[in-house]
Each structure stands twice: as C-alpha cells, then as structure tokens.
C-alpha cells in the first residue's frame, strides 16, 4: 500500500481560525510534522516535528523544500501515514505541497483551510472575481510576474531582500524607467499587531517584513521598451510577408495617417461615455496611430534614412531643448511664457537646419507653420507666431472691434454682389473670430466642433419631435421649426 501524507493548513493567523476538519485531523494523527513552528497557530498542533532546522542550514529556499519532501516521504514510508501541517492554506503558495503531489512515492490528501489571501481581500476591500488579481510568490517574482500588468498580490515577502528583488525584477522588465505607483503592505493579518500601510515603490527594498507579510501591487508598469521593440519587429515582418503592407509608401500611407489622427480625436471627444468611460476606444485608436508612426519609420529605415530609435531619440532631445525652464536655467512661470520660448527655439532650429544664418538670410516668424492644418488651427498658429514678435493686440479688448468691422465689410460685399469679395470678407471675419478666441484662451477649432456637435444633437431631437407629431420637416415653415428647436433646447438643458 502506498504511504500517505495528509496535509492540513494552520490558517493565516492564530488558532481561532483553524477549521474543524483540521482540528479533527490533528487530534487523530499518530505522527505529525510542522513545516515551521514560527507560526501563530503552531502551538495548537501539539507534539510535532518541525522542519525549522532545514531553514537554518540549507543554502537556498528551494533546497529547504526538497529536504522537507524527502523527510516526509521517508517518514510516510516508515509509518504508513503522517500528517503535515503548513501555514495558511495547503492550496495557496505552498511549494512543498506542490512537490508532494507530484511525487509518485506517496499519496497526498489535502484538507481545505483559510488562506492569508482570504484575509487580504477583506482588508483591501477587493473582490478577486471582479478585479482578476494574480497571486505570485515573492521569491519567484521575476519568473511569475514577467509580462504582468497587475493587480498582483505577492506572498512570501519574508524580508527586505525580497522587496529588493521585486524592485530589481521590475527594473529588468522595463529598463526604460516605468515604475508602479504606491503599493500596500499587509503585515500579520488577523493578529494583534496587524499592520496595513501604503508605501512608495522606491521604499520596497526597505520593507520591514517576515513570513507573514504580503504586498499588494495594484498596477505593474507595462514594459514599454520591450513592447515597442516587439511591435517594431511585427511591422518589419508585415513588410516582408503581407502583400498589402509590402507595397505601401510614405505617400500611399498619407490618407491613413490623417484618418487615424481624426479617429483619435473622435475617441478623445468620447471620453466620459460608454462602459469604460471611453478609455478602451482611445487606447485602441492610439494603437492605430502608433502603427502609422512605426510604419513610416520602418519605410525610412529601409531607405537608410533613419529608424524608430532615431525618431525616439530625436523627439527626446528636442523636448529637452524646448523646455529650458525644466532642464536649464531659463525662467518660464506661465504657460504663455513656455509657448513663447518654444516658438523662439523652434524658429532658431529651423533657421539652423536651413543654413540661413550662414547665408545671412533671417528666419521668418511664420516659417514652418504647415499650410495643411485645419483652417481655424492654421489661423490660430499664424496669429500666435506673429504675437511672438509683438504683432498683436495687448488684450482681447483690442480684438473685439475687428469682428464688428469685418461683419460690416461682409454686408457691404454682399450688397455689392461680388462673390470674390464676399468670400474674402467672410474669411477675414472668421480670422477675427479666431483672434478673439486666442485672446480668450479658447481653442477655436474645438469650440466650433463642440458647437457643431450641439447643433447635431439638437437637430436630431427636432427630427424625433417632428416625427412624433406627424410634421414633415421639408415645408414645415420657419415658425414651426423655431418652435421645435426651442423645445429641443429645453429638453437637452443648458449647454
């Protein structure tokens, strides 16, 4: 008959949390072993042989577990049946139980018990079914947490060296510097000296801990560098193996870059709506836009011009140069001062790139403003550049009269029946409105988009009201439409 080992759990704290099944098994067991006597409920076991001496003499924790298993198998062979008591639950973070179950020399019975993680969910106020956490062993964090983004409950945090190893593992996973936020340390749960505290990630290697300590990591920083490298490799593979990707050029991709940019903007406008407040849609659209950036970098790399690393290095260095108030000794205490510094540095960079200083040609204030920008944004950027060299009203009061002036000139052009002049004067009126918006600190492009969105929402309500009342909108008359419009505004409320 195969020797048998019955494994019971001592629970996460004192004897009061032992199950009735465990107490019955302890009372009837002829030969009992303890993984460690250093547990609050160990005294309830009675006469037992502990394996503490293996912890004191083994070179590594893995060797401790192997020695315990060998001793248990030998004792079971000698006595036929032994009982083995472990801290917490035998089914949670118990390496010796895993080894016993896989050992063909013994049959293993495992009795259920309360685990430290049961207390952890209670103290953290976390429903594991809802948040889907991963439970990992602190001694095997590097292997078990590789690629994970959290949340993580880390057990076996029995010393500051484990905290240091966790920090080092995350550094290795993401050498580019992404770090988790604060973590929660759970110490001696269920005991009189229970302690729960939130600590900064950088303090993890100074953790005061023992075998009854756990760490809750809500979010583990994604390994940004590794994921970008993996993505860049995917794009190169697509260029080699996919017929569609293989035939693309910078020019053919132009329309997709524009489309993806607008879809990102639409996702931003959708934030706050939907089951996840729109974050999923924004993440997805940013991924599509990133694909375009990486694709263009891959095309340039094939031509030997530059690669994705050059793009990342270039924007990194550019941002450092254009933030001298952060990385140098330039003063810029307001957003406006930051923008002025930015524009001045950008103009100088463009002049240097064109070699204008060497040729004696001066860089213009409006150089480098892309003419393909949306019209309102193009106007605002030109005005801002001109303002950077002093061509501007001191405040919005100087800009207001231009709206009335341009509106009057538009009426004159209409009265004269001159289509070309009408278009020009209407453009001047819009340009004056952008100037007022700029002085008020309002994004004209965004303001017009919001106004158009409000019109769309109200008009859809008008259509529904008309349909319910049997009113055909074409030919309904202005008075009826105005009444429906006012009713729609009341239904929708302010805004």
C-alpha positions in Angstrom: 0.0 0.0 0.0 1.4 3.4 -1.0 2.4 5.6 2.0 0.1 8.5 2.7 0.6 12.2 3.7 -2.3 14.2 4.9 -1.7 18.0 4.7 -3.6 20.5 6.8 -3.4 24.3 6.9 -3.0 26.3 10.1 -4.7 29.3 8.7 -3.4 32.9 8.3 -3.3 33.9 12.0 -4.0 32.4 15.4 -5.7 29.1 16.4 -9.1 30.6 16.4 -9.1 30.5 12.5 -8.4 26.7 12.4 -11.1 24.7 10.7 -13.0 21.9 12.4 -11.6 19.5 9.9 -8.0 20.5 10.7 -8.6 20.2 14.4 -10.0 16.6 14.0 -7.1 15.6 11.8 -4.6 16.9 14.3 -6.3 15.1 17.2 -6.2 11.7 15.4 -2.8 11.9 13.7 -0.2 9.4 15.1 2.8 11.2 13.6 2.8 15.0 12.9 5.2 17.3 11.2 5.3 21.1 11.0 6.8 23.0 8.1 7.7 25.7 10.6 7.0 26.3 14.3 7.3 30.0 13.6 3.5 30.5 13.1 0.9 31.9 15.4 -1.2 28.7 15.3 1.7 26.2 15.7 1.0 25.7 19.4 -2.3 24.1 18.5 -0.6 21.3 16.8 0.8 19.7 19.9 3.6 17.2 19.8 5.2 17.5 16.3 8.5 17.5 14.5 9.3 20.8 12.8 11.5 21.4 9.8 12.9 24.7 11.1 16.4 23.2 11.1 16.3 23.0 7.3 15.7 26.7 7.0 18.7 27.3 9.2 21.1 25.0 7.3 20.1 24.9 3.6 21.8 27.1 1.1 18.7 28.2 -0.7 14.9 28.1 -0.2 14.5 25.5 -3.0 16.8 23.2 -1.1 14.7 23.6 2.0 11.6 22.4 0.2 13.3 19.4 -1.3 14.7 18.4 2.1 11.2 18.6 3.7 9.7 16.5 1.0 12.4 13.8 1.3 11.9 13.7 5.1 8.1 13.4 4.7 8.3 10.7 2.1 10.7 8.8 4.3 8.5 9.2 7.4 5.4 8.1 5.5 7.2 5.0 4.2 8.2 4.2 7.8 4.9 4.8 9.5 2.4 4.3 6.6 0.7 7.6 7.3 1.8 11.0 8.6 0.2 14.4 9.0 1.9 17.6 7.7 0.8 21.0 8.9 1.7 24.1 6.9 1.0 27.8 7.5 -2.1 29.3 5.8 -3.8 27.0 3.3 -2.1 24.0 1.7 -3.5 25.0 -1.6 -2.0 28.6 -1.7 1.7 29.3 -2.2 2.8 26.0 -0.7 5.7 24.7 -2.8 6.2 21.7 -0.6 2.6 20.6 -1.2 3.1 21.0 -5.0 6.2 18.8 -4.8 4.5 16.2 -2.6 1.5 16.0 -5.0 3.8 15.3 -7.9 5.9 12.7 -6.1 4.8 9.1 -7.1 6.1 7.6 -3.8 3.3 8.9 -1.7 -0.5 9.5 -1.8 -1.4 13.0 -0.7 -4.7 14.2 0.9 -5.1 17.9 1.3 -7.7 19.4 3.7 -9.0 22.9 2.9 -8.1 25.8 5.2 -8.4 29.5 5.4 -5.7 31.3 3.5 -3.9 34.6 4.1 -5.3 35.8 0.7 -8.8 35.4 2.2 -7.9 38.0 4.9 -6.1 40.1 2.3 -9.2 40.5 0.1 -11.2 41.5 3.2 -8.6 44.1 4.4 -8.0 45.5 0.9 -11.7 45.7 0.1 -11.0 43.8 -3.1 -13.3 41.3 -4.9 -10.9 39.0 -6.7 -13.6 37.9 -9.1 -14.1 41.5 -10.1 -10.5 42.7 -10.5 -8.9 39.4 -11.5 -5.6 39.7 -9.5 -2.6 37.4 -9.9 -1.1 35.8 -6.8 2.7 35.3 -7.0 5.5 34.1 -4.8 7.8 36.9 -3.8 10.8 34.5 -4.1 9.8 33.8 -7.7 8.5 37.2 -8.7 10.8 37.7 -11.7 9.6 34.5 -13.3 5.9 34.7 -12.3 5.3 38.4 -12.8 7.1 38.7 -16.2 4.7 40.4 -18.6 2.1 41.0 -16.0 0.4 44.4 -15.6 -1.3 43.8 -12.3 -3.0 43.7 -10.0 -0.7 41.4 -8.1 -0.8 40.0 -4.6 2.8 39.0 -3.6 3.1 36.4 -0.9 6.2 35.1 0.9 7.7 38.6 1.3 9.7 37.5 4.3 12.5 40.1 4.3 13.8 43.3 2.8 15.9 41.3 0.3 12.6 40.0 -1.2 11.4 43.6 -1.7 14.7 44.5 -3.2 14.4 41.5 -5.6 10.9 42.6 -6.7 12.2 46.1 -7.4 15.1 44.7 -9.4 12.8 42.4 -11.4 10.7 45.3 -12.4 13.8 47.3 -13.4 14.8 44.4 -15.6 11.4 44.1 -17.1 11.3 47.8 -18.0 14.7 49.3 -18.3 13.2 52.5 -19.7 12.1 53.6 -16.3 8.3 52.8 -16.0 7.5 52.3 -12.3 4.4 51.3 -10.4 2.8 53.7 -8.0 2.4 53.1 -4.3 1.9 49.6 -3.0 0.1 48.3 0.1 2.0 46.2 2.7 -0.1 43.8 4.7 1.6 42.6 7.8 0.5 40.0 10.4 -3.2 40.0 9.2 -5.6 38.6 11.9 -3.1 39.2 14.7 -3.0 41.8 17.4 -0.1 43.6 15.7 -1.7 43.6 12.3 -0.4 46.5 10.2 -1.6 47.7 6.8 0.3 50.6 5.2 0.7 52.2 1.8 4.4 52.7 0.8 6.1 54.2 -2.2 7.5 51.8 -4.7 11.1 53.1 -4.1 10.7 52.1 -0.4 10.0 48.5 -1.2 13.7 47.4 -0.6 13.5 48.9 2.9 10.5 46.7 3.8 10.3 45.5 7.4 8.8 42.1 6.8 8.7 38.5 7.8 7.0 35.3 6.6 3.5 36.8 7.5 3.9 39.8 5.1 2.3 40.3 1.7 2.5 43.2 -0.8 -0.5 44.3 -2.9 0.6 45.9 -6.3 -2.5 47.4 -7.9 -0.7 48.1 -11.2 2.6 46.9 -12.5 4.1 49.3 -15.1 4.0 47.9 -18.6 7.4 47.1 -20.1 7.3 49.9 -22.6 10.7 49.4 -24.2 10.2 45.7 -24.7 6.6 46.1 -26.1 7.8 48.8 -28.6 10.7 46.6 -29.8 8.2 43.7 -30.3 5.8 46.0 -32.2 8.6 47.3 -34.4 9.6 43.7 -35.3 6.0 43.0 -36.2 5.8 45.9 -38.6 9.0 44.7 -40.3 7.5 41.2 -40.6 4.4 42.6 -42.2 6.5 44.5 -44.7 8.2 41.2 -45.6 5.2 38.9 -45.7 2.0 40.8 -46.3 1.3 41.9 -49.9 -0.6 45.0 -48.9 2.0 46.2 -46.4 4.8 45.4 -48.8 3.6 47.8 -51.5 2.9 50.8 -49.2 4.9 54.1 -49.5 5.0 57.3 -47.4 2.6 58.8 -49.9 0.2 55.9 -50.0 0.0 55.9 -46.2 -0.7 59.6 -46.0 -4.5 59.2 -46.1 -4.4 56.5 -43.3 -2.3 58.8 -41.1 -4.9 61.5 -41.4 -7.8 59.1 -40.9 -6.2 57.6 -37.8 -5.5 61.1 -36.4 -9.1 62.1 -36.7 -10.3 58.8 -35.1 -8.0 59.5 -32.1 -9.7 63.0 -31.9 -13.1 61.4 -32.0 -12.1 58.9 -29.3 -10.9 61.9 -27.1 -14.3 63.5 -27.7 -15.9 60.3 -26.5 -14.2 60.2 -23.1 -16.6 60.0 -20.3 -19.1 58.0 -22.2 -19.6 54.2 -22.6 -19.0 51.3 -20.1 -15.3 52.2 -19.5 -15.7 56.0 -20.0 -14.3 55.7 -23.5 -10.7 54.7 -22.4 -10.8 51.5 -24.4 -11.6 53.3 -27.6 -8.9 55.8 -27.0 -6.3 53.1 -26.3 -7.3 51.3 -29.5 -7.2 54.4 -31.7 -3.8 55.4 -30.3 -2.6 52.0 -31.2 -3.7 52.5 -34.8 -1.9 55.9 -34.9 1.2 54.3 -33.4 1.1 51.8 -36.2 1.3 54.6 -38.7 4.3 56.2 -36.9 6.2 52.9 -36.7 5.3 52.1 -40.3 6.8 55.4 -41.6 9.9 54.8 -39.5 10.2 51.3 -41.0 10.0 52.7 -44.5 12.7 55.3 -43.7 14.9 52.6 -42.2 14.6 50.5 -45.4 16.0 53.6 -47.3 18.8 54.0 -44.8 17.5 57.4 -43.7 16.5 56.9 -40.1 14.8 54.3 -37.9 12.4 54.2 -34.9 15.2 54.7 -32.4 16.3 57.8 -34.2 12.8 59.1 -34.1 12.5 58.5 -30.3 16.0 59.9 -29.7 15.2 63.0 -31.8 11.9 63.9 -30.1 13.5 63.2 -26.7 16.4 65.6 -27.4 14.0 68.2 -29.0 11.8 68.2 -25.9 14.8 68.7 -23.7 15.9 71.7 -25.8 12.5 73.2 -25.9 12.0 73.0 -22.2 14.9 75.1 -20.9 12.8 76.1 -17.9 12.8 72.4 -16.9 16.3 71.3 -17.9 18.3 74.6 -17.9 18.2 77.9 -16.1 15.6 79.7 -18.2 12.6 81.3 -16.3 9.1 80.5 -17.6 6.5 80.6 -14.9 3.3 80.8 -17.0 2.0 78.6 -19.9 2.3 81.7 -22.2 5.9 82.1 -21.4 6.5 78.5 -22.2 4.8 78.8 -25.6 6.8 81.9 -26.5 10.1 80.2 -25.5 9.0 77.1 -27.6 8.3 79.2 -30.7 11.5 81.1 -30.4 13.6 78.0 -30.0 11.7 76.3 -32.9 12.4 79.3 -35.2 16.1 79.1 -34.4 16.2 75.4 -35.0 14.5 75.8 -38.4 17.0 78.6 -39.3 19.9 76.4 -38.4 18.5 73.5 -40.4 18.1 75.6 -43.5 21.6 77.1 -43.1 20.1 80.6 -43.1 22.4 82.0 -40.5 25.4 81.0 -42.7 23.8 82.6 -45.7 22.8 85.8 -43.9 19.1 85.2 -44.5 16.9 85.8 -41.5 14.3 83.3 -40.4 10.7 84.5 -40.7 8.3 84.3 -37.7 5.8 82.4 -39.8 8.2 79.8 -41.2 7.4 76.2 -40.6 3.6 76.6 -40.0 2.1 73.8 -42.0 -0.4 75.1 -44.6 -2.2 71.7 -44.5 -3.5 72.4 -40.9 -7.3 72.7 -40.5 -8.2 76.3 -41.3 -9.0 77.5 -37.8 -5.9 75.9 -36.4 -3.8 77.3 -39.2 -5.1 80.8 -38.5 -4.5 80.5 -34.7 -1.0 79.3 -35.2 -0.1 82.1 -37.6 -1.5 84.7 -35.1 0.4 83.1 -32.2 3.6 83.2 -34.2 3.0 86.9 -35.1 2.2 87.7 -31.5 5.6 86.2 -30.5 7.3 89.1 -32.2 5.0 91.7 -30.9 2.4 91.9 -33.7 -0.7 91.6 -31.6 -3.3 93.4 -29.6 -2.4 93.8 -25.9 -5.6 92.1 -24.8 -9.0 90.9 -26.1 -10.5 94.4 -26.0 -8.4 95.3 -29.0 -9.6 92.3 -30.9 -13.3 92.7 -30.3 -13.9 95.6 -32.7 -12.4 93.7 -35.6 -15.4 91.3 -35.6 -17.9 94.1 -36.0 -15.7 95.8 -38.6 -15.3 92.6 -40.7 -19.0 91.8 -40.3 -19.9 95.2 -41.7 -17.5 94.8 -44.6 -19.1 91.4 -45.4 -22.5 93.0 -45.5 -21.1 95.6 -47.9 -19.6 92.9 -50.1 -22.9 91.1 -50.2 -24.8 94.2 -51.1 -22.3 94.8 -54.0 -23.0 91.2 -55.2 -19.2 90.5 -55.6 -18.7 86.7 -54.9 -14.9 87.0 -54.7 -15.1 89.8 -52.2 -17.8 88.0 -50.2 -15.6 85.0 -49.8 -12.6 87.2 -48.8 -14.6 89.3 -46.2 -16.1 86.1 -44.7 -12.6 84.8 -44.3 -11.5 88.0 -42.6 -14.5 87.7 -40.2 -13.6 84.1 -39.3 -9.9 85.2 -38.9 -11.0 87.9 -36.5 -13.1 85.4 -34.5 -10.1 83.2 -34.2 -8.1 86.2 -32.9 -10.7 86.8 -30.2 -10.8 83.1 -29.3 -7.0 83.1 -28.9 -7.1 86.1 -26.6 -9.8 84.4 -24.5 -7.7 81.3 -24.3 -10.2 79.2 -26.2 -9.3 76.7 -28.9 -11.4 77.9 -31.9 -11.2 74.6 -33.7 -12.5 72.8 -30.6 -15.2 75.5 -29.9 -16.6 75.2 -33.4 -16.5 71.4 -33.2 -18.5 71.5 -29.9 -21.0 74.0 -31.4 -21.5 71.7 -34.4 -21.9 68.8 -32.1 -24.6 70.6 -30.1 -26.4 71.6 -33.3 -26.3 67.9 -34.4 -27.7 66.7 -31.1 -30.5 69.3 -31.1 -31.4 68.8 -34.7 -31.8 65.1 -34.1 -34.2 65.9 -31.2 -36.1 68.2 -33.6 -36.4 65.3 -36.1 -37.8 63.0 -33.4 -40.3 65.6 -32.2 -41.4 66.3 -35.7 -41.9 62.5 -36.4 -44.0 62.0 -33.2 -46.2 64.9 -34.2 -46.6 64.0 -37.8 -44.8 67.1 -39.0 -42.9 66.8 -42.3 -39.7 69.0 -41.9 -39.4 69.9 -45.6 -42.0 72.6 -46.0 -42.9 72.8 -42.3 -42.3 76.5 -42.2 -39.8 78.6 -40.2 -42.2 79.2 -37.3 -42.8 75.5 -36.7 -39.1 74.8 -37.0 -38.2 77.5 -34.5 -40.8 76.1 -32.0 -39.4 72.6 -32.3 -35.8 74.0 -32.0 -36.7 75.8 -28.8 -38.4 72.7 -27.4 -35.3 70.6 -28.2 -33.2 73.1 -26.3 -35.4 72.8 -23.3 -35.3 69.0 -23.4 -31.5 69.0 -23.6 -31.0 71.6 -21.0 -28.0 74.1 -20.8 -25.0 73.6 -23.0 
